[in-house]
Amino acid sequence: MSKVKIEAFLSIPTCSGGVSLSKLLKEIEEEFGDKVEVITYKGRNELFERYNLTAAPAVIIGELVRIMGVCPSKESLISALREAGLE
């Protein structure tokens, strides 16, 4: 079974949405363990540009932009992960 890759983009300085997203991703890692791979980036980088992101926080799941500009609810994030193949 392959892991579902989650890439999170946070602003510098981190806004309240970024703080909330960081906490949420820790919960997701604890709940799903080795089923997910979480990578967090701070500030703009080449991937921020590649995904054509215009706001942070942003969440990319499996190469698709799923959330941008807000911290999602836990239910929304889990739903997006399941759509990407999380079992």
N, C-alpha and C positions, 0 to 999 in steps of 0.2 A: 504494500500500500504506500502510495506517495503522499508526502505532506502537502497541505494546502499552504501556499506562500502568501503571507500578508506583509505588504510594505506600507509603513506609516510615515507620513511626512508631517513634521512639526515645525512651527515657526520659531524664529529667534528674535526677540525673547519669546518664550513659550506663553501662549495665551491660555485662558481658562479652558477652552475646548481641547487644546493640546494636553493639558494636565489631565483632564478627564479621560481623553483617549488613551494616554499612557497607562492609567489605572485600569481601564477596561481591557486593554491588551494583556496586562498581567493576569487578570482574571481568566481571560480566554486561554492563555498559556497554561495556567494551573488546571483548568477544567479539561482541556483537550490534549495536553501533554505533547507527545511526539507526533500527533496528527497535524499539527500546525507548525509553521516556521515563521516567526515574527522578526522583521527587520525594520528598524526605526532610523530615519534620517532627520537631521535637524538643519533647517535652513534650505535655501535653494541649491540645487546641484544639477548635474546633467540629466538625471532621471526625472527630476521635477519638470524640466523642460521637455524631455522626451514624451512624458505622459500628458503634456499640455495642461498642466495644473495651473489654476489661477488663484487658488486660495488654500490656506492650511488651517486646520489639519485636513489631511486627505488620506484615504485608505485605498490601496490597490490590492485586489485579491485576484490572483491568477492572471496577471497582466491586464486586468480590466479596472478602470476607475470606478469604484463602487460608491464612495462617499467623498464629498469635498466641501470644505467650509464649515462643517459642524462635527461635533462628536455624535456618533450614532448611539441609539439605545443598544443595550446588550442583545435584545431580541432581533433588531435589524441586522446587527453584525453577524449573529449566528445564522440568520436566514441567508445572508450573502455568502457565508462560508459553505452552507449546505448546497446552494446553487452551484458553487465552484467544486463540489465533489466531496465535501467533508462528510464522513460517515459517523 
